[in-house]
């Protein structure tokens, strides 16, 4: 357990395997290793961005931490003001405290809302279920948070179908924040929105973070979005954490070949002549290659990569990399420029 009071969440060796079952008796013949031995810490008040291709396990990681999925193994500890909560061993009262402390913003702003519940019922449900407020007090608290996310009190009696995609996502944000959580797990909260609305929602999330002293685990496949909102960045590939570090360090001086590949795919970060084209597809999570999971697509791979799995190592203060040759590689990063959402 960490003795650092700035650490809000500790994750140690987290794993989530989904069984593959076949036959009449539904025998388990293999497992999909969606999250495999991930360890990290989230500091109070920071935004930790988790980035990677579709299927890399970043959404599954977030859902395990919010207990939508039960982890297969490993441990996660949430340090609240009153006590430390071990996520795989919560009694009834601890579970209620955990639900109030950790909330999630889902990717699809329409599918995550009940079409038969109006805004007041949707946003007020966490208050009612957790026994925090009811009646007039509940409506007042919902009205307050609705206005904080940019909607109006007149919207309280309306249903999801009458709102735009951006407005629906604001409702989802209000539902997550109404119980004043310490940690918000945002699962691709802007991927279903057009670019202009994405910028509005990202700016709203940053403003709410400052005003309410929130901590975010922000999941996205879009490196430009991660670059804009994050303080630190965690890069995942095939269920594994391959690089973790401060934003500017990781963007300008990446040490894992997969991070270099992601950065090269972001428009206007490097010259077109320097674009990196990597052959192959992400591996089957039920049949991962031996050794390094990225070696089949890595132009720097050597014989050792097929024989030995690299471990996450700290190359410099706060910068962790899972690559045998990270210290020797000189990889292309992002050219420093004025930060903007479009960059």
N, C-alpha and C positions, 0 to 999 in steps of 0.2 A: 504494500500500500504506500502511496506517495505521501511524503511529509510536506510537500509544497502546497501551501494554502491557495495558490493561484490555479491549481489544477482542479477542473470541474468534473471531468470524466476521464477515467483510465480504462483502456481496453488492452487486454493481454491474451494473445493467442486465440482470438475469436475465430470460430469455424461455423459454417453453415453448409451442410451437405444435404442435398435432396435425393432420396432413393429413386432408382430406376427399377420398376417392377414389371415382370413379364409372366405370362402363363396364367392358367386358370387359378392357381393358388397364389398368384401375385407375389412370387418370390423376388427378393431384392437381388439383382444381378450386378449392379454397379451403383455408383453415386456421382451426382453432379456436384462438384466442389465449387459452389458459388462464392463462398468466402473461405479462405484457407490460411489460417494462422496469421491474422492481422493484429498488430499491436500498435497503439498510438495513444497520445494524450491530447485532450482539448483543454486549453487554458480559459479561465473566466474572461468573458468580454471579447473574445476573439471570433473571427470567422475562419473556420477550417474548411477549405474547399477540397472536395473529393472529385477527381476527374478521371476519365478513361472512356474507352469505346463502349458501345452497347454490349451488354453481356459480361462486363468485367467484374461485376459483383458490387458496384458502388451503391445501388439501390437496396440490394439485399443487406448490405452492411447497415445502412440507415434503419431499415425495418427491424433488424435484429436489436439494434440499440434502443428502439422505441417499444420493443416487445410485441410487434406485429407478428414476427417470426420468433420461434424459440431457437436459440443457438444450439448447434450440435455439440460444441465444446468451447473451451476458453472461458474467460471471465471479463466482466465489465463492472466498474465501481463508479457510482455517482456520488460525489461529495456535496451534500446539501449543507445548509447552515446549521441544521440540528443534528444530523447523523449521516454516516456513510451507508449507502444502499448498494448491496451486491445484487446485480440484476437477476441472477439465476436463483436467488434464495430470498424472496420477499414474502412476508406475511401480509395479512389483510391491510393493516394500517400502513405498513411500508409501501405496499402497492398503491394505495391512495395518494401517499406523498409523492411517489414516483410519477404517477399520472399527472399530478399537478405541476411537477417540476420539469417534465419532458413532454413536449408536444411536437406534432408533425404537420408540415404543409405538404400536400400531395401534388403530384404532377398534373393530373387532369382536373381542372377547376370545375368541370361539370359532373364527372362521374363521382367525385368525392362529396357531392352535396345531395341530400335527399330531396327529390323533386316534390315530395308531399309536405315538406317543412318550409315555412317561411324563414326569413332572415333572423327574426327574433328567436324562433325555436331552434334554429341551427346553431347560432352563435351562443345562445343561452344554455344549450344542452350540457356542455362541460361544467357549467356552474351548478346546474341542477343535479347532475349525476354525482358530483363530488361533494354535494351538500354545502356549497359555498354561499349560494344566494338563491332566493326565490321571490316570486311576486314582484312588487314594485322595485325592490332593490335589484333584482335580476335585470329588469328592463332598463333601469338606469345605468347599470354597468355595461350592458350590451350597447346602449345608445352611445355611451362614451367611447367604447372601443371602435364602434362603427365609424364614428366621426374621425377617429385617429387614423384610420386606414383610407380616408378620402371618400366615404359614402355619407349619405344624409339620413337623418332620423326618419324621414318619410319612406325610406326603403325597408323599414323593419317588417312591414306586413306583406311585402312582395315575395314571390317565389323564384327559384333559380332560373326558370325559363325566360324571365323578363329582363335578365341582365346580360351584358356582353361578357366575353371571356375574361377581360381584365377585371371587370367588376366582380365576377364570380371568384376570381383568385383573391381579390381583396376580402371577400367574405371568408374564404378559407384561412386567410392570414388572421382575420379578426377572431375566428373560432379558436385558432391556436394560441392567441395572445390573451384571450379574455381571462384565463386563470393565472396570469402573470408567471409564466414558466421561467426557469433558469436557462434551459437548453431548448433550442428549436432546431429540429431536423427538417431541412428544406429539400425535398426530393424533386429536382428538376422543376422548380416552381414557375419558370418562365418559358420552358421549351414549347408549350402549346400556344404561345402568344406571338403576335407579330412583333417586329423589332421595336417599333415606337412604344408599344405597351410594355415590352420587356424592360426598356430603360426606366419607365415610370415605376414598375414594380420593384426593380432593383434599388432605385433611389429611395422608395418607400421603406424597404427592408433595412437599408443602411440608416435611415433617419430613425426608425423605430428602435434599432439596436442601440443607438446613442442615447435616446430618451429613456429607454426602459432597462438599460444595462444588460442586454441580451447576449447570449452566446449562440452562434450558429454552427451547425454542421451542414454545409451547403453542397449538395450533390448536383453535378452537371456533366454532360459530355462536351460542352462548349468551353474550350479553353479561354476564349475571349471573355465570357461571362465570369469564369473563375478568376481570371486576371483582374477584372474590375472590382470584384466584391471581397476577395479573400485577403487574409493576413498571412496565412500559411497554406500550402498546397500539398495534398496527398495524391499521388498518382497510383492508380490500380490497373493491373493487367491480369487477366485470367484468374481472378479471385485473390490475387496476392498484392500486397503493398510493395511497390518497387522503388518509390522515391518519396521522400517527405522532407519539406524544408520551408524556410521563410520565402515569401512570394518573390521578392526581387532576386534573391540568390538562386532560386530554382529556375526562374525565367531567363536570367542572363547567363547563368552557368550551370545548365543541367548536367547531371552526371550519369543518367541512365539513358541508353539508346532509345527506349520507348518514349521518354519525355521529349527527346529531341524530335522524334517523329510527330508527336502531338503538336509541338510548337510550330513545326514546319507546315502543318495543315491550316494554321490560322491565317486568314487573309491579311496581307500587308505587314506581317511581322518580319519577313525576310524578302530578298529579291527573288523574282520568279526563277532566275537561273540557278538559285540555290535550293529549289524545292527538292524534297527527299521523297522518292517513290520506293516504297517497301513492298516486296512481293509477299504473297501468301495471305492467309486469313487467320484470325484469332483461333487458338486451338479448341478442340472439343473438351469441355470441362469435365467430361466423364473419362477422357483418355488423354491426359496431359502428357506432354513430352518429358523425357527424363531430364534431370538436371535443371537448367534454367528454362522457365516456361516461355521465354521470349526468343530463345536461341534459333528457332526455325525461321524467324523473320529478321534476325539481327545480322547486319553486315559486319559486325565486329566479333562474331562468335568464333570461338576456338574449341579445340578438343575438350578442354576442361569443362566447358559449358554444358556438354552432353553428359558428363560423368558426375558432376557435383552441383548440387543446388546452392545458389548463393544465398547468404543470410543478410538481413538488414544490418548495415554497419554505419556508424557515425563518422563521416569523413571530416567534418568540421562542426563547430558548435551549432546544434539543431538541424544539421543537414544529414539525413539518413538515405542510404542508397543500397539496393540489393543487386549488385553486379560485381563479378570477380575482378574486372579491370577498370572500375570506376575512377580510381586514382590516376590512371594513365591516359584516359580518354579526354580528348579536347572536342567537345560537342558544340553545335550551333545553338545559340539561344536567341532571345528577343533583343533587337536593337533598342536601347533606351530612347523613349520619346515621351511627349506629353501624354499622360494617361487619359484615355477616353473609353467609353463603352464600346465604340465601334472598332477600336484598335485591337 
